[in-house]
Amino acid sequence: MIFSRKRAGAGRHTRDERTTEVGDQSTEESTPTLERGPYDISEVNDDVQRLDLGSLHIPAVAEVEVRVQADPQGVIQQVVLVHGENALQLGVFAAPRSEGIWDEVREEIRQSLLRDGANAQEVDGEYGPELHAQVQTPDGPTNLRFVGVDGPRWMVRGVFQGPVALDPATAGPLAECLDGLVVDRGQEAKPVREPLPLRLPKEVADQAGAEAGDASAAEPRQV
């Protein structure tokens, strides 16, 4: 299932320092500034158009296709953003309130890649420590770039594939999607590292269910 987002305007969001006037004096009140996302839903108050997939709200960025794999109930198993030859697979996971988990997860991914015979190295990238790896696929060697962002009780993992895995500067619209991503963690207690639930929008799930029903009804029955 593919959602094509052709509308532009969902770029990086920033929050500036607030200026407070007291009498004749003007003082700048410094507040924590998030230069880029992903953001927690509590940190966002804007009018950016986003696709609501439950725990992830993906901004609409021109020419980026949102591809999902979902079961008949509309529960999503995989989300991949595609722009040209580049792709970005997204995952979001529960994390403890006290600390982030990307450091541990990154090391586990690295060890898994090494066991599979892949070449993996840690690099200090634009989102912090990243993993760059080359894996063998039926189509030949494929480069992957793993990034992680720790948030309040959640972690977003992104896996870039294609030319962008070697040259992050070419991420373009995919970087806009990641930078404008919003996470709705919810208040329910969840085990650490458990994937947060992703679902199709209701109208899309209803349509998919109707189409599946029509296809089933059209199949010949054996007597």
FIVEX-275699 format. One line per 3 residues: number of its first residue (from 1); their letters; for each residue x, z, y of N, C-alpha, C. Coordinates in steps of 0.05 Angstrom, whole numbers, always signed. Layout:
N
NUM = a = X,Z,Y,X,Z,Y,X,Z,Y  ...
END
This chain:
223
1 = mif = +17,+0,-24,+0,+0,+0,+18,+0,+25  +12,-17,+44,+29,-21,+67,+12,-17,+93  +23,-1,+111,+12,+1,+138,+31,-12,+157
4 = srk = +23,-33,+171,+40,-46,+190,+34,-35,+218  +55,-24,+230,+51,-12,+257,+64,-31,+277  +48,-46,+292,+58,-66,+310,+60,-57,+339
7 = rag = +51,-32,+343,+50,-23,+371,+76,-9,+378  +87,-16,+401,+112,-3,+410,+105,+22,+426  +127,+36,+434,+123,+58,+453,+126,+85,+441
10 = agr = +136,+87,+416,+139,+113,+404,+169,+119,+401  +182,+122,+424,+211,+127,+424,+217,+156,+422  +242,+162,+429,+251,+190,+428,+238,+206,+450
13 = htr = +232,+231,+443,+219,+249,+462,+239,+271,+471  +238,+278,+496,+254,+299,+506,+237,+318,+523  +246,+343,+525,+233,+362,+543,+253,+370,+564
16 = der = +247,+367,+589,+266,+373,+610,+264,+402,+618  +285,+411,+633,+284,+438,+644,+261,+440,+664  +247,+462,+663,+225,+467,+682,+236,+479,+708
19 = tte = +224,+470,+730,+232,+481,+756,+210,+499,+766  +216,+524,+772,+197,+544,+781,+203,+551,+810  +182,+550,+827,+186,+557,+855,+176,+585,+860
22 = vgd = +193,+602,+872,+186,+629,+879,+190,+632,+909  +168,+634,+924,+170,+636,+953,+184,+611,+963  +206,+615,+979,+221,+593,+990,+243,+584,+971
25 = qst = +246,+598,+948,+268,+592,+931,+259,+575,+907  +276,+558,+898,+270,+541,+874,+291,+547,+854  +282,+555,+830,+301,+562,+808,+295,+545,+784
28 = ees = +315,+537,+770,+311,+522,+745,+310,+542,+722  +288,+540,+707,+285,+557,+684,+293,+542,+659  +314,+550,+647,+324,+536,+624,+307,+543,+599
31 = tpt = +297,+523,+586,+282,+526,+561,+296,+510,+539  +292,+519,+514,+304,+504,+492,+295,+475,+493  +314,+456,+492,+307,+428,+494,+314,+414,+467
34 = ler = +294,+401,+456,+298,+386,+432,+303,+357,+440  +328,+348,+437,+335,+321,+445,+323,+300,+428  +317,+307,+403,+305,+288,+384,+291,+303,+362
37 = gpy = +273,+289,+348,+259,+301,+326,+276,+297,+300  +263,+304,+278,+235,+311,+274,+228,+337,+287  +202,+338,+295,+191,+362,+308,+171,+376,+291
40 = dis = +169,+402,+296,+147,+417,+284,+122,+411,+301  +98,+412,+288,+74,+405,+302,+68,+424,+325  +79,+448,+324,+76,+467,+346,+92,+460,+370
43 = evn = +111,+442,+367,+129,+434,+389,+120,+409,+404  +99,+396,+395,+91,+370,+405,+64,+371,+419  +64,+360,+443,+39,+357,+458,+41,+331,+474
46 = ddv = +36,+309,+460,+38,+282,+473,+16,+264,+463  +16,+240,+473,-5,+221,+465,+6,+198,+449  +28,+203,+435,+40,+183,+418,+22,+178,+394
49 = qrl = +17,+153,+388,+1,+146,+364,+17,+150,+339  +7,+166,+320,+20,+171,+295,+1,+168,+272  +13,+160,+249,-2,+158,+225,-1,+185,+211
52 = dlg = -25,+197,+207,-27,+224,+196,-27,+222,+165  -5,+231,+153,-3,+232,+124,-3,+260,+114  -15,+278,+129,-16,+306,+121,+7,+321,+132
55 = slh = +27,+327,+116,+51,+342,+125,+69,+326,+144  +67,+299,+142,+83,+282,+160,+65,+265,+177  +71,+264,+203,+58,+247,+222,+79,+227,+232
58 = ipa = +75,+202,+225,+95,+181,+230,+88,+165,+255  +105,+164,+275,+99,+149,+299,+97,+119,+295  +79,+107,+309,+75,+78,+308,+98,+65,+324
61 = vae = +114,+49,+310,+137,+36,+323,+135,+6,+315  +139,-11,+335,+136,-40,+332,+152,-50,+308  +139,-66,+291,+151,-81,+269,+160,-63,+246
64 = vev = +153,-38,+246,+160,-20,+223,+135,-18,+205  +140,-24,+179,+119,-22,+159,+122,+5,+145  +99,+19,+142,+98,+44,+127,+87,+38,+100
67 = rvq = +104,+40,+79,+96,+35,+52,+94,+61,+37  +71,+64,+23,+67,+89,+8,+59,+83,-20  +66,+101,-38,+56,+100,-66,+39,+125,-69
70 = adp = +13,+120,-77,-6,+142,-79,-21,+140,-105  -31,+163,-115,-47,+162,-139,-76,+157,-132  -94,+154,-152,-122,+148,-146,-136,+168,-128
73 = qgv = -126,+193,-127,-138,+213,-110,-127,+213,-82  -109,+194,-76,-98,+192,-49,-74,+209,-44  -63,+223,-65,-39,+239,-61,-15,+221,-62
76 = iqq = +2,+224,-42,+25,+206,-39,+49,+217,-53  +62,+199,-69,+87,+206,-83,+112,+197,-68  +109,+176,-51,+133,+165,-38,+125,+152,-12
79 = vvl = +142,+156,+9,+138,+143,+35,+164,+128,+42  +161,+103,+48,+185,+87,+55,+178,+71,+80  +195,+73,+101,+192,+56,+125,+210,+33,+123
82 = vhg = +200,+9,+129,+216,-16,+126,+216,-31,+152  +241,-39,+160,+244,-57,+183,+266,-77,+176  +257,-102,+172,+276,-123,+164,+289,-116,+138
85 = ena = +316,-117,+137,+331,-111,+113,+336,-81,+109  +328,-65,+128,+333,-37,+127,+308,-21,+118  +313,+2,+105,+291,+19,+96,+299,+48,+100
88 = lql = +279,+65,+103,+283,+94,+106,+262,+108,+89  +271,+122,+68,+253,+137,+51,+252,+166,+62  +228,+176,+65,+224,+203,+77,+213,+223,+56
91 = gvf = +222,+247,+58,+212,+269,+42,+212,+294,+59  +193,+312,+54,+191,+337,+69,+186,+360,+50  +201,+382,+54,+201,+404,+34,+198,+431,+47
94 = aap = +188,+450,+32,+185,+477,+42,+212,+490,+44  +216,+508,+64,+241,+522,+67,+235,+551,+75  +254,+569,+72,+249,+597,+80,+249,+599,+110
97 = rse = +237,+621,+119,+235,+626,+148,+263,+632,+160  +280,+644,+144,+305,+656,+155,+328,+636,+157  +328,+614,+141,+351,+596,+142,+344,+569,+132
100 = giw = +361,+549,+139,+356,+522,+130,+367,+518,+102  +359,+495,+90,+367,+490,+62,+383,+464,+59  +387,+449,+81,+400,+423,+78,+428,+425,+67
103 = dev = +443,+446,+75,+470,+448,+64,+470,+450,+34  +452,+466,+22,+451,+469,-7,+441,+443,-20  +420,+432,-8,+408,+407,-19,+428,+385,-18
106 = ree = +443,+383,+4,+463,+361,+6,+485,+363,-15  +494,+387,-21,+514,+391,-41,+503,+384,-69  +478,+391,-74,+466,+384,-100,+464,+354,-103
109 = irq = +456,+340,-81,+455,+311,-82,+482,+299,-88  +502,+310,-74,+530,+300,-78,+539,+303,-106  +534,+327,-118,+543,+331,-145,+528,+313,-165
112 = sll = +502,+308,-160,+486,+291,-177,+497,+262,-175  +504,+253,-151,+515,+226,-148,+542,+223,-163  +558,+244,-160,+584,+243,-173,+581,+242,-204
115 = rdg = +562,+257,-214,+558,+257,-243,+549,+230,-253  +535,+215,-236,+525,+189,-243,+547,+167,-238  +570,+176,-229,+592,+157,-225,+592,+143,-198
118 = ana = +576,+154,-179,+574,+141,-153,+596,+153,-135  +603,+137,-115,+623,+146,-95,+608,+159,-72  +611,+185,-68,+597,+199,-47,+616,+215,-30
121 = qev = +612,+214,-4,+629,+229,+15,+612,+241,+37  +620,+264,+46,+606,+277,+68,+617,+268,+95  +599,+262,+114,+607,+252,+140,+592,+267,+161
124 = dge = +605,+273,+184,+592,+286,+206,+578,+264,+222  +552,+262,+220,+536,+241,+232,+519,+251,+256  +502,+233,+265,+486,+239,+289,+465,+261,+284
127 = ygp = +458,+266,+259,+439,+288,+252,+453,+312,+241  +480,+312,+243,+495,+333,+230,+509,+323,+205  +515,+341,+186,+528,+332,+161,+510,+313,+146
130 = elh = +521,+290,+137,+507,+270,+122,+522,+264,+96  +509,+250,+78,+522,+240,+55,+521,+209,+55  +544,+196,+51,+545,+167,+48,+553,+161,+19
133 = aqv = +538,+144,+6,+543,+139,-22,+539,+109,-28  +552,+101,-50,+547,+74,-60,+539,+77,-90  +516,+66,-97,+505,+69,-124,+502,+41,-136
136 = qtp = +502,+40,-162,+498,+15,-177,+469,+12,-183  +458,-12,-177,+431,-18,-184,+431,-45,-199  +408,-52,-211,+406,-78,-224,+413,-102,-206
139 = dgp = +410,-98,-180,+416,-119,-161,+445,-118,-151  +461,-98,-161,+488,-96,-152,+492,-70,-136  +516,-66,-124,+521,-41,-109,+503,-39,-85
142 = tnl = +493,-14,-81,+475,-9,-58,+485,+16,-43  +487,+13,-17,+496,+35,+0,+472,+52,+9  +476,+79,+8,+456,+98,+16,+468,+117,+36
145 = rfv = +451,+126,+55,+459,+146,+75,+438,+168,+75  +445,+192,+67,+427,+215,+65,+430,+232,+90  +407,+237,+104,+408,+255,+127,+387,+277,+122
148 = gvd = +391,+300,+135,+373,+322,+132,+370,+337,+158  +345,+346,+163,+339,+361,+187,+324,+386,+180  +335,+410,+185,+322,+435,+180,+304,+442,+204
151 = gpr = +279,+449,+198,+260,+458,+218,+250,+486,+211  +229,+495,+226,+218,+522,+220,+202,+521,+194  +214,+531,+173,+202,+533,+146,+198,+506,+133
154 = wmv = +213,+486,+141,+212,+460,+128,+239,+445,+131  +243,+425,+114,+266,+408,+116,+257,+379,+112  +265,+361,+129,+261,+333,+125,+286,+320,+114
157 = rgv = +283,+304,+93,+305,+289,+82,+299,+259,+86  +319,+245,+96,+316,+216,+99,+338,+202,+85  +331,+179,+72,+351,+164,+58,+350,+135,+69
160 = fqg = +371,+128,+84,+373,+100,+94,+385,+82,+74  +374,+58,+72,+384,+38,+53,+385,+11,+67  +405,-5,+60,+409,-31,+72,+433,-30,+91
163 = pva = +436,-50,+109,+458,-50,+127,+461,-25,+144  +438,-12,+150,+438,+12,+166,+453,+35,+153  +455,+34,+126,+470,+55,+112,+499,+55,+119
166 = ldp = +510,+32,+127,+538,+30,+134,+542,+31,+165  +521,+23,+179,+523,+22,+209,+499,+35,+221  +500,+62,+225,+477,+76,+236,+467,+65,+263
169 = ata = +485,+52,+278,+477,+42,+304,+456,+20,+302  +452,+9,+278,+433,-12,+275,+405,-1,+266  +402,+25,+266,+377,+37,+256,+353,+29,+273
172 = gpl = +357,+27,+299,+337,+18,+318,+310,+30,+313  +289,+14,+306,+262,+24,+303,+260,+46,+281  +276,+45,+260,+275,+66,+240,+284,+93,+252
175 = aec = +304,+92,+269,+313,+117,+283,+291,+127,+301  +276,+109,+314,+254,+118,+331,+233,+132,+314  +227,+122,+290,+208,+136,+273,+217,+164,+265
178 = ldg = +243,+166,+258,+253,+192,+250,+254,+211,+274  +262,+201,+297,+264,+218,+321,+237,+227,+331  +216,+212,+325,+189,+219,+334,+172,+231,+313
181 = lvv = +184,+236,+289,+169,+247,+267,+159,+275,+273  +135,+282,+264,+123,+308,+267,+116,+320,+240  +124,+345,+235,+118,+359,+210,+96,+379,+214
184 = drg = +76,+378,+197,+54,+398,+197,+58,+414,+172  +73,+436,+174,+80,+453,+151,+56,+468,+140  +37,+475,+157,+15,+492,+148,+24,+521,+145
187 = qea = +5,+539,+139,+11,+567,+137,+12,+577,+109  +6,+560,+90,+5,+569,+62,+33,+574,+51  +36,+596,+37,+62,+602,+25,+68,+583,+3
190 = kpv = +93,+573,+2,+102,+554,-18,+130,+560,-27  +136,+554,-53,+163,+558,-62,+183,+542,-47  +207,+553,-42,+228,+538,-28,+234,+513,-43
193 = rep = +237,+491,-28,+243,+464,-37,+220,+449,-49  +197,+461,-50,+173,+447,-61,+165,+425,-41  +160,+401,-50,+151,+380,-31,+125,+388,-18
196 = lpl = +124,+384,+8,+99,+390,+23,+79,+367,+17  +54,+374,+16,+34,+354,+7,+31,+331,+27  +30,+307,+16,+25,+283,+32,+0,+269,+21
199 = rlp = -16,+259,+38,-41,+246,+30,-47,+222,+48  -63,+204,+37,-72,+181,+53,-93,+191,+72  -95,+178,+96,-118,+184,+114,-144,+179,+99
202 = kev = -165,+195,+104,-189,+194,+89,-201,+166,+88  -202,+152,+110,-214,+125,+110,-198,+106,+92  -171,+109,+92,-155,+92,+75,-159,+99,+45
205 = adq = -160,+125,+39,-164,+133,+11,-192,+124,+1  -212,+126,+18,-239,+117,+10,-239,+87,+5  -225,+72,+22,-224,+43,+18,-209,+36,-8
208 = aga = -187,+50,-12,-172,+44,-37,-188,+51,-61  -203,+74,-60,-219,+81,-83,-241,+61,-88  -253,+50,-67,-274,+30,-70,-263,+5,-82
211 = eag = -239,-3,-73,-227,-28,-84,-220,-24,-113  -210,+0,-120,-204,+5,-148,-229,+4,-165  -251,+15,-155,-276,+14,-169,-286,-14,-173
214 = das = -284,-30,-153,-293,-58,-155,-276,-73,-176  -250,-68,-176,-233,-81,-195,-239,-73,-223  -245,-47,-227,-253,-37,-254,-279,-50,-263
217 = aae = -298,-52,-245,-324,-63,-252,-322,-92,-259  -302,-106,-248,-299,-135,-252,-285,-141,-279  -272,-121,-291,-258,-125,-316,-277,-130,-339
220 = prq = -272,-149,-356,-290,-154,-379,-289,-130,-399  -311,-123,-409,-312,-101,-429,-314,-112,-457  -300,-98,-475,-301,-106,-502,-325,-93,-516
223 = v = -339,-107,-533,-362,-97,-547,-356,-96,-577
END
